[in-house]
């Protein structure tokens, strides 16, 4: 009789623990959903093989080589100040080094966040259960299947991207949803100009010649992380889909932002 009573008690205890676990899981799921409902929409890109690099670029864009990548998601827009400050206000992200008086200029909330390090960008992406795209993922999302120089084609068009000068209507950054004409074939915006973008990989000028050609993630270590896309301060040549730049992951710039992938 005593053993039976103990068995019943243990069953009750285990039932309560299981119920608490379900409640905890539900709370965590709801919390995670709340952390992502403001984020940029994700665009799915299926498994692909493409030609990475360029014959018209710098030496670190050689050689052109065939790369295979698995399917993935990438954000349609660059991360805005409005989105990034959700993470700051939650205490998970640091303040960006460059910011505005949003009370006087609320429209600037929709501009790409800049003044963030690679570490800051990675922290934000992880906070919303995403990650930074690899360099290969980023380049394919920008150039598509036709190996285009720019997301929209092979020729630079001022009204399609926010680059150096004011021919495009902006002297500095623009809202992240502008320049729809310049969308890539995958319908992703502003992969040329506006804010340059951190990606996952460490930089190596000769990685294309010796690195993996299947889901490459760059060297295992390095001093700098890759920056892609160019910014509103760059001439057309520097905002090509294959153009590469780099910066130490602890540094920041007034023209470097990011977007996330998954």
C-alpha positions in Angstrom: 0.0 0.0 0.0 2.8 2.4 0.9 4.6 1.7 -2.4 1.4 2.4 -4.3 1.0 5.7 -2.5 4.6 6.7 -3.4 4.0 5.7 -7.0 1.0 7.9 -7.2 2.9 10.8 -5.7 5.7 10.4 -8.2 3.2 10.3 -11.1 1.7 13.6 -9.8 5.1 15.2 -9.5 6.2 14.1 -13.0 2.9 15.4 -14.4 3.4 18.8 -12.8 6.9 19.0 -14.1 5.8 18.1 -17.6 3.1 20.7 -17.4 5.6 23.4 -16.2 7.9 22.3 -19.1 5.1 22.8 -21.6 4.3 26.2 -20.1 8.0 27.2 -20.2 8.2 26.1 -23.9 5.2 28.1 -24.7 6.6 31.2 -23.1 9.9 30.8 -24.8 8.2 30.3 -28.2 6.1 33.4 -27.7 9.1 35.3 -26.6 11.0 34.2 -29.7 8.1 35.2 -31.9 7.9 38.6 -30.3 11.7 39.0 -31.1 11.2 38.3 -34.8 7.8 39.8 -35.7 9.5 43.2 -36.4 12.4 41.8 -38.4 12.9 42.1 -42.1 11.0 39.5 -44.2 13.0 36.5 -45.3 13.3 35.5 -48.9 14.0 31.8 -49.7 16.7 31.0 -52.1 16.9 27.4 -53.2 20.0 25.2 -53.6 22.2 26.7 -56.4 25.4 26.5 -58.4 26.8 29.7 -59.6 30.0 31.4 -60.8 31.6 33.3 -57.9 34.0 36.2 -58.6 34.6 38.6 -61.4 37.0 39.2 -64.3 36.4 42.9 -64.1 37.3 43.3 -60.4 40.3 43.4 -58.1 42.8 40.6 -57.7 40.9 39.2 -54.7 37.9 38.5 -57.0 39.9 36.0 -59.0 39.7 33.3 -60.1 36.0 32.9 -61.1 35.0 29.6 -59.7 31.9 27.4 -59.5 30.3 27.3 -56.1 27.5 25.1 -54.8 25.3 26.3 -51.9 22.4 24.7 -50.1 19.1 26.5 -49.8 18.8 29.3 -47.3 16.8 32.4 -46.4 18.1 36.0 -46.5 16.4 39.2 -45.4 14.8 41.3 -48.1 16.0 44.6 -46.5 19.0 45.8 -44.7 18.5 46.0 -40.9 17.1 49.4 -40.0 17.6 51.5 -36.8 14.0 50.8 -35.8 14.7 47.0 -35.9 18.1 47.2 -34.3 16.8 49.3 -31.4 14.4 46.5 -30.5 17.5 44.5 -29.5 19.1 47.5 -27.8 16.0 48.2 -25.8 15.8 44.6 -24.7 19.3 44.8 -23.4 20.7 42.3 -25.8 22.6 44.6 -28.2 24.9 47.6 -27.8 24.0 51.1 -29.0 25.3 51.8 -32.5 28.2 54.2 -32.6 26.3 56.5 -35.1 22.7 57.5 -34.4 20.2 60.3 -34.8 17.8 62.4 -32.8 14.8 60.3 -33.9 12.3 62.5 -32.1 13.2 65.3 -34.6 13.6 63.0 -37.6 11.5 59.9 -37.1 11.8 59.0 -40.7 15.5 58.2 -40.1 14.4 55.2 -38.0 13.8 53.5 -41.4 17.4 54.0 -42.6 20.0 51.2 -42.3 21.7 51.0 -38.9 25.4 51.7 -39.2 28.2 52.2 -36.7 27.9 48.5 -35.6 30.8 46.1 -35.5 30.7 42.6 -36.9 30.2 41.3 -33.4 27.2 43.6 -32.9 25.7 42.4 -36.2 26.1 38.8 -35.2 24.6 39.4 -31.8 21.5 41.0 -33.3 21.0 38.2 -35.9 21.4 35.5 -33.1 18.9 37.4 -30.9 16.2 37.0 -33.6 17.3 33.3 -34.3 19.1 34.2 -37.5 22.7 34.6 -38.6 24.9 36.6 -40.9 25.0 35.3 -44.5 28.1 33.7 -45.8 30.0 35.6 -48.5 28.9 33.0 -51.1 25.2 33.3 -50.0 25.4 37.1 -50.2 26.9 37.2 -53.6 24.5 34.7 -55.2 21.5 36.6 -53.7 22.9 39.8 -55.3 24.0 38.5 -58.8 21.5 35.7 -59.3 21.7 33.0 -62.0 22.9 35.3 -64.8 26.2 36.3 -63.2 25.3 39.9 -63.3 27.6 42.7 -62.4 24.8 44.5 -60.4 21.7 43.0 -58.9 19.6 44.4 -61.8 21.9 43.7 -64.7 25.3 44.4 -66.2 25.3 48.3 -66.3 25.2 50.7 -63.5 22.0 52.8 -63.4 22.0 55.8 -61.0 18.3 55.5 -60.1 18.7 51.9 -59.1 21.1 52.3 -56.2 22.2 54.8 -53.6 25.8 55.4 -54.5 28.3 58.4 -54.4 26.7 61.7 -55.4 23.1 62.8 -55.5 22.0 61.6 -58.9 20.0 58.9 -57.1 18.2 61.5 -54.9 20.2 60.9 -51.7 23.5 62.4 -50.5 23.7 60.0 -47.6 21.7 56.9 -46.6 18.2 56.1 -47.8 15.3 54.2 -46.2 15.8 50.4 -46.4 12.7 49.9 -48.6 13.7 52.4 -51.3 15.2 51.7 -54.7 12.8 48.9 -55.6 13.9 49.2 -59.2 17.3 47.9 -58.1 16.0 44.7 -56.6 18.0 41.6 -57.4 16.4 38.7 -59.5 15.6 37.2 -56.1 13.7 40.4 -55.1 16.1 41.5 -52.5 16.7 45.2 -52.1 19.8 47.4 -51.8 22.5 44.9 -52.3 24.3 47.6 -54.1 25.0 50.9 -52.2 23.2 52.5 -49.3 25.0 50.7 -46.5 27.8 48.2 -47.0 27.1 44.9 -45.3 29.0 42.6 -42.9 28.9 39.0 -43.9 30.0 35.9 -41.9 33.4 35.0 -43.5 36.9 36.0 -42.5 38.7 37.7 -45.3 41.5 36.2 -47.3 42.7 37.7 -50.6 43.5 34.3 -52.1 40.6 32.2 -50.7 39.0 31.9 -54.1 42.0 30.0 -55.3 42.3 27.5 -52.5 39.0 27.5 -50.5 36.1 25.1 -50.6 33.7 25.2 -53.5 30.8 23.7 -51.6 29.0 25.9 -49.1 32.2 27.9 -48.5 32.4 29.8 -45.2 35.8 31.4 -45.6 39.0 30.8 -43.7 38.7 29.3 -40.2 40.5 32.4 -38.8 41.7 35.8 -39.8 42.2 39.4 -38.8 39.3 40.9 -40.8 35.7 40.1 -41.7 34.3 40.6 -45.2 32.1 43.6 -46.1 30.0 43.5 -49.2 27.8 45.7 -51.4 29.5 49.1 -51.1 27.7 52.2 -49.7 26.4 55.6 -50.6 30.0 56.9 -50.5 31.2 54.5 -53.2 31.4 54.9 -56.9 29.6 52.3 -59.1 32.7 50.1 -59.5 32.7 49.4 -55.7 29.1 48.4 -55.5 29.3 45.5 -58.0 27.9 42.2 -56.8 31.4 40.6 -56.7 33.3 43.5 -55.1 35.0 42.6 -51.8 36.1 44.8 -48.8 37.0 44.0 -45.2 37.4 45.4 -41.7 38.4 44.0 -38.3 35.3 42.6 -36.6 35.7 44.9 -33.6 35.7 48.0 -35.8 32.8 50.0 -37.1 32.1 52.5 -39.8 29.4 55.2 -40.6 28.7 53.3 -43.8 28.6 49.7 -42.8 25.4 47.9 -41.7 24.2 44.4 -42.3 21.3 42.0 -43.0 20.6 38.6 -41.6 20.1 35.1 -43.1 18.8 31.8 -41.8 
